[in-house]
Amino acid sequence: MIRRSARLLLSLVMTMAFALGGAVVTAGTAHADGCYTWTRTLKSGATGDDVKQLQIRVAGYPGYNSVLAVDGSYGPATTAAVKRFQAAYGLAADGVAGPATQAKLYALQDNDCTPAHFTYAEMNRCNSTWSGGAVSAATAKANALSTMWKLEALRHALGDRPITINSGFRSTSCNSAVGGASNSRHLYGDAADLGGIAFCTLAKEARNHGFNGILGPGYPDHNDHVHVNQGPSHYWSAPNCGI
Ligand SMILES: [Zn+2]
């Protein structure tokens, strides 16, 4: 597409300028279209894959103890999530995903569609293929991606402080090697073991960002990290944090 080409060219020019001059500020240069480009404003009533792409990226804003359905249908829950995303980034919170909201999402995503502060490598220290888990490699990787967008929302809510991922996707053998439960969500790619910020701070805030599973201090074997997941069953337990 012309627009994509123009952006890539701009990015290239900026990169060259930086390489040559060293003084050009390139931080924040839009390289996002290496991932995905929306071609219309999205709002209530819209349906399609472009809505689904939006939902993946705002699913970390479902409200307390909620999970946003990534179903390609822009209903009230998506409108509310977009409003929370907009408010979190100082945009006009109208619940309509127009150019300003899309631009913020472009700025937040890398060329491989991961959010700015998390990587596939962090979410998979087990293998490079995403295979050997409880779901197909493609599903595991997609689950990891949606988990990272929720982590990006969590990170932003906690003041943009770095969160570390100690363990993400695990094949059956990787899971066995670390003594993971046989039905662990790590086998699905949608679980992450977190650190880097006080555990109870992480566990409490995670309740606002679309995680059906939260395990933390006071739950057996979870005093040294907080586990979050996107499994289908709701289970939160971090007794030492009042959860
Ligand atoms: Zn875990």
Boltz pocket constraint, residues with backbone or C-beta under 6 A from the ligand:
constraints:
  - pocket:
      binder: B
      contacts: [[A, 167], [A, 186], [A, 191], [A, 192], [A, 193], [A, 227], [A, 228]]
      max_distance: 6.0
